[in-house]
């Protein structure tokens, strides 16, 4: 029983780590798609650098929307789907962090 309780306490921590890893991976995958689609072409055929694509991906994922870059018509659906995924992941991240904090406080009593 002690092992099961210890495993139960670790579960939110593992979930939190998995969410961070998966979220980061998704940001980089979306960045590659943005780069390939030319999400913010200034001239026809000119694609953004990978660093710009990562920046745009993070801004989209977190729904900050600085306004300095905008998705091209071809990338709008992709950007909208990433923003929705960002909402879901950030909600799961906050919920899991709250559960981890709750379990940590209960263990300290």
C-alpha positions in Angstrom: 0.0 0.0 0.0 2.9 2.4 0.7 4.2 2.0 -2.8 0.8 2.7 -4.3 0.4 5.9 -2.2 3.9 7.0 -3.3 3.0 6.3 -6.9 -0.2 8.2 -6.5 1.7 11.2 -5.2 4.1 11.1 -8.2 1.3 10.9 -10.8 0.6 14.7 -11.0 4.4 15.4 -11.3 4.8 12.9 -14.1 1.7 14.3 -15.8 3.1 17.8 -15.4 6.4 16.8 -16.9 4.6 15.0 -19.8 2.5 18.1 -20.5 5.6 20.3 -20.6 7.4 17.9 -22.9 4.5 17.4 -25.2 3.6 21.1 -25.3 7.2 22.1 -26.2 7.3 19.5 -28.9 4.1 20.7 -30.4 5.3 24.3 -30.4 8.4 23.2 -32.4 6.4 21.0 -34.8 3.9 23.9 -35.5 6.9 26.2 -36.0 8.2 23.9 -38.8 4.8 23.9 -40.4 4.7 27.7 -40.2 8.1 28.0 -41.7 7.2 25.7 -44.6 3.9 27.5 -45.3 5.5 30.9 -45.2 3.1 32.1 -42.4 4.0 35.8 -42.8 5.5 36.2 -46.3 6.7 39.8 -47.0 7.5 38.9 -50.6 6.2 36.0 -52.7 8.5 33.0 -52.1 10.2 34.5 -49.1 9.8 32.2 -46.1 10.5 33.2 -42.5 13.5 31.9 -40.6 13.0 29.0 -38.2 13.6 31.3 -35.2 10.8 33.6 -36.4 8.5 30.6 -36.9 9.3 29.4 -33.3 8.6 32.9 -32.0 5.3 33.0 -33.9 4.4 29.5 -32.7 5.0 30.4 -29.0 3.0 33.6 -29.4 0.1 31.6 -31.0 0.3 28.8 -28.5 0.0 31.2 -25.5 -2.5 33.3 -27.4 -0.6 36.4 -26.7 -0.8 37.8 -30.2 1.7 40.6 -30.2 0.6 41.7 -33.6 4.0 42.0 -35.2 3.4 38.8 -37.2 0.3 37.4 -38.7 -0.5 34.1 -40.4 -0.9 34.0 -44.1 -4.3 32.9 -45.5 -2.9 29.4 -45.9 -1.7 29.2 -42.3 -4.8 30.7 -40.5 -6.5 27.4 -39.9 -3.3 26.0 -38.6 -2.7 29.0 -36.2 -6.3 28.8 -35.0 -6.0 25.0 -34.2 -2.7 25.7 -32.4 -4.3 28.4 -30.3 -7.1 26.0 -29.3 -4.6 23.3 -28.4 -2.7 26.0 -26.4 -5.9 26.8 -24.4 -6.4 23.1 -23.7 -2.8 22.4 -22.7 -2.4 25.4 -20.5 -5.7 24.5 -18.7 -4.4 21.0 -18.1 -1.0 22.4 -17.0 -2.6 24.7 -14.4 -5.0 22.0 -13.2 -2.2 19.4 -12.8 0.0 22.0 -11.1 -2.8 22.7 -8.7 -3.3 19.0 -8.0 0.4 18.6 -7.3 0.4 21.6 -5.0 -2.6 20.1 -3.2 -1.0 16.7 -2.7 2.2 18.3 -1.5 0.4 20.3 1.1 -1.6 17.2 2.2 1.7 15.3 2.5 3.2 18.0 4.8 0.3 17.8 7.3 
